[in-house]
Amino acid sequence: MEELRGTVIEIRPKNLFRVRLEDGRVILAGPSPSLRTLIVRLLVGDQVLLKVSANDPDRGQITK
């Protein structure tokens, strides 16, 4: 899994987010299991660090 930085551009149902990466790609991402146990509120415009799946480059997990 590759770690990249991005910006939240849309909040989707079921705890998913559209994130625009620094290289311009837009992917669908959800929080990592460690973030799910914490009370984390992400808003449009927040900077996030995420891991992009090697099998499906259009999906990822938000880690920070």
Protein Blocks (a to p, Z undefined) as FASTA:
>chain_A
ZZdddddfbdcehhiacdddfkopacdddddfklmmpccdddehiacdddddfklmmbcc
dfZZ
